[in-house]
Amino acid sequence: MRVADFTFELPDSLIARHPLAERRSSRL
């Protein structure tokens, strides 16, 4: 297994920067 196997693109738009107003609306 190599570290390179786990390299992938993650757009900034998919990174949560602020919590949602309602916790029930969050997804895991």
A tleap script that builds the chain and sets N, CA, C and O, in Angstrom:
source leaprc.protein.ff14SB
mol = sequence {
  NMET ARG VAL ALA ASP PHE THR PHE GLU LEU
  PRO ASP SER LEU ILE ALA ARG HIE PRO LEU
  ALA GLU ARG ARG SER SER ARG CLEU
}
set mol.1.N position { 0.851 -1.170 0.000 }
set mol.1.CA position { 0.000 0.000 0.000 }
set mol.1.C position { 0.901 1.238 0.000 }
set mol.1.O position { 1.898 1.304 0.719 }
set mol.2.N position { 0.524 2.204 -0.818 }
set mol.2.CA position { 1.321 3.422 -0.928 }
set mol.2.C position { 0.475 4.637 -0.572 }
set mol.2.O position { -0.744 4.624 -0.740 }
set mol.3.N position { 1.125 5.685 -0.079 }
set mol.3.CA position { 0.419 6.929 0.249 }
set mol.3.C position { -0.230 7.498 -1.002 }
set mol.3.O position { -1.309 8.086 -0.920 }
set mol.4.N position { 0.392 7.337 -2.139 }
set mol.4.CA position { -0.149 7.857 -3.399 }
set mol.4.C position { -1.506 7.237 -3.739 }
set mol.4.O position { -2.292 7.833 -4.476 }
set mol.5.N position { -1.782 6.058 -3.212 }
set mol.5.CA position { -3.080 5.414 -3.453 }
set mol.5.C position { -4.231 6.194 -2.824 }
set mol.5.O position { -5.390 6.007 -3.194 }
set mol.6.N position { -3.912 7.058 -1.883 }
set mol.6.CA position { -4.943 7.801 -1.165 }
set mol.6.C position { -4.991 9.269 -1.553 }
set mol.6.O position { -5.617 10.071 -0.860 }
set mol.7.N position { -4.344 9.630 -2.644 }
set mol.7.CA position { -4.338 11.010 -3.116 }
set mol.7.C position { -5.551 11.229 -4.022 }
set mol.7.O position { -5.757 10.483 -4.978 }
set mol.8.N position { -6.350 12.252 -3.719 }
set mol.8.CA position { -7.513 12.561 -4.540 }
set mol.8.C position { -7.802 14.050 -4.452 }
set mol.8.O position { -7.348 14.728 -3.530 }
set mol.9.N position { -8.555 14.547 -5.411 }
set mol.9.CA position { -8.934 15.959 -5.454 }
set mol.9.C position { -10.143 16.190 -4.553 }
set mol.9.O position { -11.109 15.428 -4.597 }
set mol.10.N position { -10.092 17.224 -3.748 }
set mol.10.CA position { -11.211 17.587 -2.882 }
set mol.10.C position { -11.480 19.075 -3.065 }
set mol.10.O position { -10.755 19.904 -2.515 }
set mol.11.N position { -12.516 19.426 -3.834 }
set mol.11.CA position { -12.825 20.834 -4.071 }
set mol.11.C position { -13.172 21.564 -2.771 }
set mol.11.O position { -13.775 20.984 -1.868 }
set mol.12.N position { -12.791 22.825 -2.686 }
set mol.12.CA position { -13.105 23.635 -1.507 }
set mol.12.C position { -14.605 23.701 -1.241 }
set mol.12.O position { -15.024 23.857 -0.095 }
set mol.13.N position { -15.414 23.583 -2.289 }
set mol.13.CA position { -16.867 23.675 -2.116 }
set mol.13.C position { -17.432 22.495 -1.312 }
set mol.13.O position { -18.556 22.578 -0.817 }
set mol.14.N position { -16.679 21.412 -1.176 }
set mol.14.CA position { -17.155 20.245 -0.429 }
set mol.14.C position { -16.674 20.227 1.017 }
set mol.14.O position { -17.022 19.320 1.773 }
set mol.15.N position { -15.884 21.212 1.406 }
set mol.15.CA position { -15.350 21.278 2.764 }
set mol.15.C position { -16.246 22.172 3.612 }
set mol.15.O position { -16.475 23.333 3.274 }
set mol.16.N position { -16.748 21.627 4.708 }
set mol.16.CA position { -17.619 22.405 5.601 }
set mol.16.C position { -16.787 23.450 6.336 }
set mol.16.O position { -15.789 23.123 6.977 }
set mol.17.N position { -17.203 24.693 6.237 }
set mol.17.CA position { -16.477 25.776 6.902 }
set mol.17.C position { -17.260 26.322 8.094 }
set mol.17.O position { -16.681 26.890 9.019 }
set mol.18.N position { -18.575 26.146 8.063 }
set mol.18.CA position { -19.439 26.630 9.137 }
set mol.18.C position { -20.480 25.554 9.434 }
set mol.18.O position { -20.918 24.860 8.517 }
set mol.19.N position { -20.879 25.403 10.678 }
set mol.19.CA position { -21.910 24.406 10.999 }
set mol.19.C position { -23.272 24.826 10.441 }
set mol.19.O position { -23.549 26.013 10.270 }
set mol.20.N position { -24.098 23.849 10.168 }
set mol.20.CA position { -25.451 24.139 9.714 }
set mol.20.C position { -26.281 24.670 10.879 }
set mol.20.O position { -25.985 24.403 12.043 }
set mol.21.N position { -27.309 25.415 10.548 }
set mol.21.CA position { -28.175 25.973 11.590 }
set mol.21.C position { -28.850 24.849 12.383 }
set mol.21.O position { -28.952 24.912 13.608 }
set mol.22.N position { -29.310 23.819 11.663 }
set mol.22.CA position { -29.942 22.676 12.321 }
set mol.22.C position { -29.035 21.462 12.190 }
set mol.22.O position { -28.669 21.069 11.082 }
set mol.23.N position { -28.679 20.879 13.302 }
set mol.23.CA position { -27.791 19.710 13.268 }
set mol.23.C position { -28.429 18.534 12.534 }
set mol.23.O position { -27.722 17.718 11.942 }
set mol.24.N position { -29.750 18.439 12.568 }
set mol.24.CA position { -30.415 17.321 11.884 }
set mol.24.C position { -30.228 17.389 10.379 }
set mol.24.O position { -30.406 16.381 9.695 }
set mol.25.N position { -29.873 18.557 9.846 }
set mol.25.CA position { -29.682 18.714 8.411 }
set mol.25.C position { -28.312 18.233 7.949 }
set mol.25.O position { -28.066 18.147 6.746 }
set mol.26.N position { -27.427 17.920 8.873 }
set mol.26.CA position { -26.078 17.509 8.498 }
set mol.26.C position { -26.073 16.064 8.005 }
set mol.26.O position { -26.936 15.261 8.359 }
set mol.27.N position { -25.080 15.760 7.182 }
set mol.27.CA position { -24.932 14.411 6.648 }
set mol.27.C position { -23.552 13.885 7.014 }
set mol.27.O position { -22.582 14.640 7.090 }
set mol.28.N position { -23.481 12.589 7.237 }
set mol.28.CA position { -22.195 11.935 7.478 }
set mol.28.C position { -21.894 10.992 6.351 }
set mol.28.O position { -20.853 10.335 6.357 }
savepdb mol mol.pdb
quit
